Amino acid sequence: MPQRVALVTGASSGIGEATALELLQRGFVVYGGARRVERMQGIADRGGRILELDVTDDDSMRAAVDTILAEQGRVDVLVNNAGYGSYGALEDVPIDEARRQFEVNVFGLARLTQLVLPGMRERRSGTIVNISSIGGKIYEPLGSWYHATKFAVEGLSDSLRVELQPHGIDVVIIEPGAIRTEWNGISRDGAVAQSGSTAYAGQAQTLVRTYETVDGPRLAADPQVVADAIAKAVTARRPRTRYAVPSSAKLVLFLRWLLPDRAFDGVVARVFGGS
Ligand SMILES: NC(=O)c1ccc[n+]([C@@H]2O[C@H](COP(=O)([O-])OP(=O)(O)OC[C@H]3O[C@@H](n4cnc5c(N)ncnc54)[C@H](OP(=O)(O)O)[C@@H]3O)[C@@H](O)[C@H]2O)c1
């Protein structure tokens, strides 16, 4: 059987980097894509290919997929991982920034999926892995736009799974909990930049404190746990529809499922400050 070909977006850091390296180790031909090409040298050193990729730029996405098709003739696995957390009170965040958050976390993912689907449909095989979050099911103050994008990824991926099932293509949703990457710091910086000196400054400070606490090794997992779940999904004969990792993520999702909205609001308020 020929080596399977994978494209991993957001491979310059965190979950994407760990996933690219894990898939390389498991014998995939791996293309890592990101804007910071120099940050993907580790992938190149282990035999991966690296591509400059901006998921907000249609030409960049088309060029990346065209390169892979020219070199390999196929994309078997697309890991839509590129993303960031745009934090700040809804009242404070400019709508242009909200649009950017959707461009990266939702439209980039959808466009790349469009680009790889014709080949997958022709071969009647392939796997689309969409990195959502427990934040695709839970919510936080000052997180409206991030959660809006991840709730969108959940709905999009569920619809797509049933749409592509007759074509032999799998769609897998990954729901990470707290993972130690650059995501946390970027989200904190955004919250401070948008709401650090507005009517929401107190909530921004609480969010930053909570996120700083969560970012330590005791509460946040290594990105390798997500890479392992992704590798398991793309090598399974019949992957699960969702993988929530680490186990603390499963617990949070169970609580959300169990509790009525007001009760879960109470949990959120305890963690992030209610007023
Ligand atoms: N860390 C967590 O706790 C956590 C939890 C749940 C879900 N997630 C999700 O996991 C995914 C990966 O995040 P991470 O935690 O690994 O964060 P990270 O360390 O900040 O990595 C994010 C990656 O996304 C890429 N990216 C951002 N904007 C991009 C753009 N316009 N075009 C192409 N690539 C872009 C970055 O590359 P360049 O900047 O070089 O382009 C980087 O490689 C995200 O979708 C995130 O929402 C993370």
The ligand as a Gaussian input file, in Angstrom:
#p B3LYP/6-31G(d) Opt

LIG

0 1
 N       -4.006000      24.923000      23.233000
 C       -5.233000      24.670000      23.662000
 O       -5.494000      24.691000      24.887000
 C       -6.317000      24.343000      22.678000
 C       -7.510000      23.790000      23.176000
 C       -8.530000      23.493000      22.294000
 C       -8.383000      23.704000      20.941000
 N       -7.215000      24.248000      20.472000
 C       -7.121000      24.464000      19.021000
 O       -6.000000      23.764000      18.522000
 C       -5.546000      24.362000      17.314000
 C       -4.041000      24.522000      17.376000
 O       -3.707000      25.437000      18.377000
 P       -2.433000      25.295000      19.317000
 O       -2.937000      25.126000      20.690000
 O       -1.481000      24.324000      18.785000
 O       -1.905000      26.819000      19.229000
 P       -0.549000      27.454000      18.699000
 O        0.618000      26.845000      19.376000
 O       -0.759000      28.937000      18.834000
 O       -0.525000      27.063000      17.149000
 C       -1.441000      27.634000      16.252000
 C       -1.008000      27.332000      14.829000
 O       -1.973000      27.930000      13.938000
 C       -1.271000      28.594000      12.914000
 N       -2.019000      29.706000      12.357000
 C       -2.578000      30.744000      12.996000
 N       -3.113000      31.595000      12.099000
 C       -2.881000      31.057000      10.868000
 C       -3.149000      31.449000       9.524000
 N       -3.797000      32.585000       9.230000
 N       -2.751000      30.637000       8.524000
 C       -2.087000      29.500000       8.765000
 N       -1.783000      29.072000      10.012000
 C       -2.169000      29.861000      11.032000
 C        0.024000      29.072000      13.554000
 O        1.025000      29.200000      12.554000
 P        1.615000      30.562000      11.977000
 O        1.342000      31.639000      12.999000
 O        3.063000      30.263000      11.766000
 O        0.862000      30.743000      10.704000
 C        0.347000      27.915000      14.478000
 O        1.102000      26.942000      13.802000
 C       -6.324000      25.672000      17.188000
 O       -7.396000      25.479000      16.269000
 C       -6.863000      25.898000      18.591000
 O       -8.029000      26.679000      18.603000
 C       -6.180000      24.559000      21.307000

